[in-house]
Amino acid sequence: LNTYDWLKDMPLGESFESFDCVEVRFKNDRKEFFRFENNQELNTGDFVAVEASPGHDIGVVSLTGAMAMMQMRKKRIDPQNEQIKKVYRIAKNTDIEKWEKSTEREDETKKRTRQIVMEMNLNMKINDVEFQGDGTKAIFFYTAEERVDFRELIKKLAETFQIRVEMKQIGSRQE
């Protein structure tokens, strides 16, 4: 699911200005574009701390330069848009350690969440849990045949795990 950077070794000419956006990959091949300061040097494979709401997240740079620009154009994302979030910095060891601790919690959180869903008799299936890099928020991916009122579930999950909760419905194909 990665994009091959076939422009990496090609000379782009003097008229080409360096591009200040990169594509960052997270768990489950979720990708987003982020803007970075021109004085930063980012390469494919670098772990970076990026802006999230709230806090920060950790991801891996998957595309830079001209290929990132072409992917943004392909996905109809305007590089000049002020809504594009920022790359804070290359991830420090403490950032990566905190991120690894958060990802270690995901399986146990998913199991416990499935138990809670069964106790509440909700007609939904919890497929995956993805913690944000700073451990303050988790995204719960679920599938359901019909509309589910999970307001009480969100309160219970926030209370149980002491985190912010975001629910995302996915299709059976993504499952």
N, C-alpha and C positions, 0 to 999 in steps of 0.2 A: 504493500500500500504506500510505499515511498515513491517520490518522484525523482527520477534520475536527472542529475544536473549535467546535461549534455553541453552546456555553455561554459562549464567551469574552466577549461583549459584554452578557450578561444579568446584571442585578443578582441576587445570590444571597441577599440578606437578611442581617440582623445576626447571626442564629443560626449562620450558616455560618462555621466556623473554617477558617483556611488549612490546606491539605493539605500534608504534608511529604514526599511521594513524587512522583517524576517518572518518565516513561517516556523512556528514552534509546535512540536508534537507532544501530546500528553498520553495518559493511559487509554487503551482501546483505540489507538490511532485517531483520537480527537485532535484536530489541528486548528490553530488560530493564527492570525497575523498580529504582529506587535511592532511598534516603532522603537528605535534605539537612538541614542545620542551619537552624533557623527564621530566623536572621539573614542568610541568603543570599537574594538575589533572582535567581531563575532564570526565563528566558523561553524560549518555543519558538524553536529555532534557535541557542541558545547552545551553543558547544563546551565540554564539561566533562571534567574528569579524574575518573574513577570507580575505585572499588576493584575489583581483579581478583585472581585467585589464580595466581601471585604477582604483585606489582607493581601497576601501574595501567594503565587503558585510556582512550582518548579516544573520545567519542561526541558526538552532537548531541541536545539535548533535543527530543523530539517531542511530548510532552504534559505539561501541568502542571495543577494545581488540580483542579477537579471532574471534568474529563474523564479525568485520570489515575486518580482514585479510581474512576470508573465502569469503566474498562478493567481495573483490578485486580479489581474485583468480578466482572466478566464472565469473567475468566480464573481465578477462584477463588483469588486470592492475598490472604492476610490482611495488611492494612497494618500490623498490630501485630506481625507476625512479626519476631523478632530476627535472622533469617537474611538479611533484605534488606540488600544491600550499600550502601555509602555513596557519595555524591558528595563528592569531596575539595574541589574548587574549580572555578571557571570556568577553563578551560584557558589557560595562559600561552602567549606566543609560542614559548618554547623547547619546551613540550609539543607544540604543533602542528607545529613543525619536525621534532622527533624522530618524531612520528607519520607525517608525510609521507615521511620517509626510510624508515621501516619499510614503508609501503604501496608505495613504489617497488621494494622488494626482492621483492614478491610474485610478479610474473610470472616473473622469473628463477628464483626458488625453485621455483615450480610446474614449470617446464621441467626443471630439474635433478632434481627429485623423480621426475618421470615417467621420466627416463633410469635412475635408480637402481632404480625398480620393475621396469623391463624387464630390467635386468641381474640382478636377483634372481629373475626369473621368477615374480613374484606375479600372481595372477589378480585384479587390481583396477585401477580407473581413478581417478587423482587428478583431481578436478574443480576444486578451488580451494584457495587458501592464504590465510589471514587472519592477519596479524601483530597482536599486541597493541600498544597505543599506545606502550609503553616499549621495544618491540623485543626483549623477553626471552623471548617465547613465541609460538608459531604454532599455529594450528589447521589441520589438513590434512583437507579434506572429500573423501571418496572414495565410489565405488559399487563393489559386488562382488556377483556372483551367489550366491556361497556364502561360508562362513566363511573368513577369511584370518588366518593367523598372521603378524602383522607386528611381532613383538617385535624381531627383528633389524633390520627397517627403521627402527624408532624409534631404536635405538642409532646406526645409520648416519646418520640425519637429524640427530640431536642433535650428533653428532661433526662432520658436514659444515658445518652452519649455525651451530653454537655457540649453540643456543637450546633451550628446553624444547619438547617436542613433544606435541601432543594430536591424536588421530585421531578423526574423527566420520564415521560412516557415514550417508549420505543416500540417499533413494530416487530412482528414476529420474525421478519427477515433479519433485523439487527440483532435480535436475541440470539 
